[in-house]
Each structure stands twice: as structure tokens, then as C-alpha cells.
Amino acid sequence: MVNPQQFGVGVGVGVGGVGSNTMGMPSAQQVLAQQQQQQQSVAMQQQVQQMQQAQLQLQQQQQAALVQQTNQGSNQATTPQTPVPPTQPPPPQQQQQQHNKEFNTASLCRFGQETVQDIVSRTLEVFQTLRVLQLPNGMAQGANLANEKKNKVQEQLRTLKLLFRRLRVIYEKCNENCQLQGMEYTHIESLIPLKEEWDMKSDERKTSEAYRLACEESKEIMEQVVLKNRHLKEIIDHLRRIISEINTMLNMRRS
């Protein structure tokens, strides 16, 4: 027979032994944490090694580039430079073409037109400023306004002087280009259609062969138009008669 006291003592001793083992041995969570720390430390060491290798490669590349540059410099110093032949100036025809390209007559005319427009606009501004100009009244504010307008008018006049000089240069350049290109210069006054000249030109046109042919052609066309109108009038009258006859027949049937 087993003594119950002995059984209890044995059980107590066994449980105590188990408790002491559990307290002495590390748990599973602690083991996992230690493994993770070891893995992180290994990964950090690998990254540091990779960075060191990359720095070494960059240093090697820089050294190789420096060596190559020094070699090229020594080669250039040793190799004699071939003399460059002097460039011949372009022929006069090419120079003239380049000159004409730089100063095209059409572009000069456009610049002249813009300059004239600018002159007109600035002249109008000057006249408007003079129109609204008032006499000084002895006040400081009036004197300041008068001085401002005076300075503005003087500046506009200086600008107009420069614009007229530019227009003169453009005019002379256009005349030179026209003479070089063989263009005939026509005076502006000759382009104004005066009454006497207009009558003389009309008489000259009337005596020309082209004018006579045009008159004959217009007469033929007018005759054809008159014939067509007469034919259309006859057709309209005929239709009116037919319609009136139809209406009379319908009225007779109804009655």
C-alpha cells in the first residue's frame, strides 16, 4: 500500500523541480528575439561591406581617370600640332548675297512703315499733351505737374528726332538696294491720280485695241441679255394666258 503522505511529498517535489527548470531555461520568445538581433547585425555588417566596396570602386575609377588625363596631356605635349590653313575670305558675290540677305528691301520697307507709325503715334501724344497743358498757377503742385509734362514732351521730341534719323537711314538704304538690283525708282508724286492726267490716260485707253475689243464684247453680251429677257417675257405671257383660260373653264363648269 502507498502512503498518501508519501505520494503528496513526491508530487510536491516533482512540481517544484519543474518550476525550477522553467525559471532556469530561456523561453521561445527570447530565443526568437536573439535570432532576429543576430540577423540584423549580420545584415548591417553586409551593408557596411557593400558601401566600403563601392567607395573603393569609385576611388579606383577616379584614379584611372586622372591617369588617363595625364597621359592625354603628355601625348598632346609630345605630338606636334598641325598648322591650320588660314581661311580665305569669301568671294565678293557671296559677300554681296550675305549683305542683301542682312538688308532685304522688303524688311527695310516694313521697318520704315513701323517707324512712320511710331512717329505718328508719338506726335499725336505730344499734341495731346500740349492741348491739355495748363498755365502755372503759382502752386507747388502745379509747378511739379508742369515740369513733369515738360520733361515728357522733351523726351518725346528726342525720341522723334531719333526716329526721323532712323527713317532717313532706311530710306537711303532702300534707294541703294533698288539701284543695285536694277529697280526703277518712281516718284511718289507720280502715283497720285490727278484729274488732267486721269483724263489723258482714259483717252489713251479708249484709243487702244484692248479697249475696243472689250467694248465689242460688252455690246455682244448686252445684246444676248436683251434677247434672253425678251424670250423670258414671251414665256411668262404665254403661261399667263394658259392660266387665265384654265380659270375661265373652271368657272364655267361650276356655273
C-alpha positions, 0 to 999 in steps of 0.5 A, spaced: 500 500 500 502 507 498 502 512 503 498 518 501 503 522 505 508 519 501 505 520 494 503 528 496 511 529 498 513 526 491 508 530 487 510 536 491 517 535 489 516 533 482 512 540 481 517 544 484 523 541 480 519 543 474 518 550 476 525 550 477 527 548 470 522 553 467 525 559 471 532 556 469 531 555 461 530 561 456 523 561 453 521 561 445 520 568 445 527 570 447 530 565 443 526 568 437 528 575 439 536 573 439 535 570 432 532 576 429 538 581 433 543 576 430 540 577 423 540 584 423 547 585 425 549 580 420 545 584 415 548 591 417 555 588 417 553 586 409 551 593 408 557 596 411 561 591 406 557 593 400 558 601 401 566 600 403 566 596 396 563 601 392 567 607 395 573 603 393 570 602 386 569 609 385 576 611 388 579 606 383 575 609 377 577 616 379 584 614 379 584 611 372 581 617 370 586 622 372 591 617 369 588 617 363 588 625 363 595 625 364 597 621 359 592 625 354 596 631 356 603 628 355 601 625 348 598 632 346 605 635 349 609 630 345 605 630 338 606 636 334 600 640 332 598 641 325 598 648 322 591 650 320 590 653 313 588 660 314 581 661 311 580 665 305 575 670 305 569 669 301 568 671 294 565 678 293 558 675 290 557 671 296 559 677 300 554 681 296 548 675 297 550 675 305 549 683 305 542 683 301 540 677 305 542 682 312 538 688 308 532 685 304 528 691 301 522 688 303 524 688 311 527 695 310 520 697 307 516 694 313 521 697 318 520 704 315 512 703 315 513 701 323 517 707 324 512 712 320 507 709 325 511 710 331 512 717 329 505 718 328 503 715 334 508 719 338 506 726 335 499 725 336 501 724 344 505 730 344 499 734 341 495 731 346 499 733 351 500 740 349 492 741 348 491 739 355 497 743 358 495 748 363 498 755 365 502 755 372 498 757 377 503 759 382 502 752 386 507 747 388 503 742 385 502 745 379 509 747 378 511 739 379 505 737 374 508 742 369 515 740 369 513 733 369 509 734 362 515 738 360 520 733 361 515 728 357 514 732 351 522 733 351 523 726 351 518 725 346 521 730 341 528 726 342 525 720 341 522 723 334 528 726 332 531 719 333 526 716 329 526 721 323 534 719 323 532 712 323 527 713 317 532 717 313 537 711 314 532 706 311 530 710 306 537 711 303 538 704 304 532 702 300 534 707 294 541 703 294 538 696 294 533 698 288 539 701 284 543 695 285 538 690 283 536 694 277 529 697 280 526 703 277 525 708 282 518 712 281 516 718 284 511 718 289 508 724 286 507 720 280 502 715 283 497 720 285 491 720 280 490 727 278 484 729 274 488 732 267 492 726 267 486 721 269 483 724 263 489 723 258 490 716 260 482 714 259 483 717 252 489 713 251 485 707 253 479 708 249 484 709 243 487 702 244 485 695 241 484 692 248 479 697 249 475 696 243 475 689 243 472 689 250 467 694 248 465 689 242 464 684 247 460 688 252 455 690 246 455 682 244 453 680 251 448 686 252 445 684 246 444 676 248 441 679 255 436 683 251 434 677 247 434 672 253 429 677 257 425 678 251 424 670 250 423 670 258 417 675 257 414 671 251 414 665 256 411 668 262 405 671 257 404 665 254 403 661 261 399 667 263 394 666 258 394 658 259 392 660 266 387 665 265 383 660 260 384 654 265 380 659 270 375 661 265 373 653 264 373 652 271 368 657 272 364 655 267 363 648 269 361 650 276 356 655 273 
